[in-house]
Amino acid sequence: MAPSASLLLLLLLGLSQALPLLENKDRDGENHGDEGKDADHDVYDDEEKQQDHDGDNNGDEDKDGNHDVYDNEEEKEDHVDISTRILVANNNSDVMFVEGDMVAPTSRNAMKCYYNSCLWRKSLNGLVMIPYVIGNEFGGYERQVIQGAMGAFASQTCIRFIPRTNENDFVMIVSKTGCYSALGRTGGMQELSLNKAGCIYGGIAQHELNHVLGFQHEQTRSDRDYYVRINYENIIPSTAYNFEKHDTNNLNTPYDYSSVMHYGRDAFSIGPGRYTITPIPNPNTPIGQRNGLSSWDITRIKMLYSCQQR
Ligand SMILES: [Zn+2]
């Protein structure tokens, strides 16, 4: 219980540190999850302009300078990692993101985490039920991908994503501009966006669903400097805050290069070949995988939610 509580607390504290921009803009942030979108427009617009400083007005450009991400998915699938896809898909979003794909919470609610309320509650049967609704905009194939991702949690942990009946707290899965999620349980309806054009992949869905459980990005761990070098000279300056370390409780698990929560080496890069994250000591260690939950991701879910069973 205690480690869980402290982890979530630290996650939220870390978030609030990462959000000075939003804090200044979002003065009436008492809504749920999608608060302050209007207020955040100008923040995002600034960022978009900054990104276009590298000489390309095409908002769909991906970090490798390729322009065919949406046009040629099959071919790209073999060498595009999850984080690249997420960041590309979010490039045109009007939502203010933390580290690329986490919706900024109403951070004043972080205090609730002292009482564990940003975790999802466990049922008497030992399972953690997370109600969801898949928006009507999704077709059969898309539902299949999303539910397949949910199945990966169910088959390996005590987490169960269940269709909502009348529960108060639930995840509303929508296709808006980008792939993003809130962090942990926010209370009431919380939005998870999987844009139909850029986010319908099992690995991306698992990444966003893992944010729903309360997990942050691996490369912001408190001890990350022992395992990766952050190349600030290659980072788009206005996005540098995405690389701030957080004082995380790492559940006594090792740094996991293979985590589905680890960003790729060119996240927020200023240009092709200008890597922002370099593994230490072996720079060729793969990071930013796209297949789904790693074995440590699974172990951490079980630890955070004290799963006694699958
Ligand atoms: Zn993320």
Boltz pocket constraint, residues with backbone or C-beta under 6 A from the ligand:
constraints:
  - pocket:
      binder: B
      contacts: [[A, 99], [A, 100], [A, 101], [A, 102], [A, 207], [A, 211], [A, 217]]
      max_distance: 6.0
